[in-house]
C-alpha cells in the first residue's frame, strides 16, 4: 500500500507498508520500530504484539509524545489494561489500531506538526495474503 501522494515536509513519513515491511525514507524494515517526526528507532525490542510489556514502553516515553499510535500488526489487538495505564499515568494519549491504519494516521498527524509517535509492529500475514489485501489500495 503506497501511502505517499505528495512530498512531505522536513520530517519522517511512511512511504508504504506491505507484508515485506514498513518503508520509510527509502528503506524498508521488517521488524517492529518507533517512529517520530525527527527520529526512527529500528531496534525496538518487542518483535510481536504478544511480546509487548511495560518495560518496552520506556523508549516511547523518552520521545515525549502527546499521542502514541500503537500499530498492532495486520489486525487490531488491544493491549492489557496495565499497558494502557502506563500511558494514562503519564497523560499521553494512545490509539490502538492495525499497523497500516497507524501508518496512514501518523502521516496525517506529523504533517500537522503534532507530537506523535508510531509504535509499529510488522504486518503478520503471509506474502500471498498481504499481496491480496493490498491489491488496488492506495492512499
Buried (B, 14 or more C-beta within 10 A) or exposed (E): BEBBEEEBEEEBBBBBBBBBBBBBEEEEBEBBBBBBBEEEBEEBEBEEBEEBBEEBBEBBBEBEBEBBBBBBBBEBBEBEEEBBEBBEEBEBEBBBBBBBBBBBBBBEBBBEEEBBBBBBBBBBBEEEEBEEBBEEEEB
